[in-house]
């Protein structure tokens, strides 16, 4: 007997799942077959999603409200989509995008083929958008640098006299290296770099 499952996700614990649950309610999915996560969609290491995958069998149907509820990274979505529809052999319906329905459609077109095609296009568009954002960021950084804007943490003003005093205490074993670092507020690598730089 094939089963119907639902999956809902929000990005944080203070968001609610009501809208997605209401959309799934039209499909009469048993409550125990609806899996949920309240975590980011940046990867698929989510407890609810992992439990769902263990339950899904050949011929089962998974229903989600929208593709971004499955995840944010289209490359990983394609990988998971293929795992569910080809490796497991289950079907998927995405409620707010009717073309993403892997069941055979009435007009004879294979649902899996159409869905895969739509997903590939979405993936391509998402990749283009990521590249555009990255390009805009690079252009913005270059423009800011041209105007004299400095990036990164400002360098600490070094009190060389105090630094030398602490180094001497460390050399005389009056302070451990850790104590010296703490007093100076420096990392180990910065500490030794400055010693070398000023021939101390």
C-alpha positions, 0 to 999 in steps of 0.5 A: 500500500503506497503512502502519502507523506508531507514535509514542512520547514521554517528557518528558525524556531520562532517561525510557525508552520501554519501556512504550510500545514494548511496547504498540506491539509487539502491532501488528507495526509495522516499527521504521523506522516508529516515531518517538520524541521525548524532549521535553515535550508542551507543543507539537508542535515536536518532531523525531520528530513532524515526521518522522512527519507528513512520512511519513503518507499517505492511508489510513495508520494511526498508533498511539499508546499514550495521548492524552497521548503525542501532547500535553498541550494539548487544543486543539493535540491537536484541531488535530493530530488534525484535520490527520492524520485529515482533511487527510492522511486517515490513521487513528489508534488510541489503545491505552489508550482504545479509543473513540479509534479512527478506523477504521470500527467493526464496529457501523456507527458511524463511527470518526472521528465517535465519536473526534472526539466523545470528543476534544471531551469530553476537551478540554472537561474539560481546559479546565474543569480548567485554569479550576478550577486558575486559580481556586484559584490566584487564591483562594490568592493573595488569601487569602495577601495578606489574611494579609499575605504579600507577593509578588514579589522583596523590594525592595533596601535602598538605600544612598543615600550610596553610590548618590549617590557612584556617580552623581557618578562616572558624571556626571564620566565616572569610570565608564561607565553599565555600570560604575555599574550593575554596582557598584550591582547595578541595571538601567538602568531602576531606575538612572534611576528612582532618580535621578529619584525622589531628584532626583539 
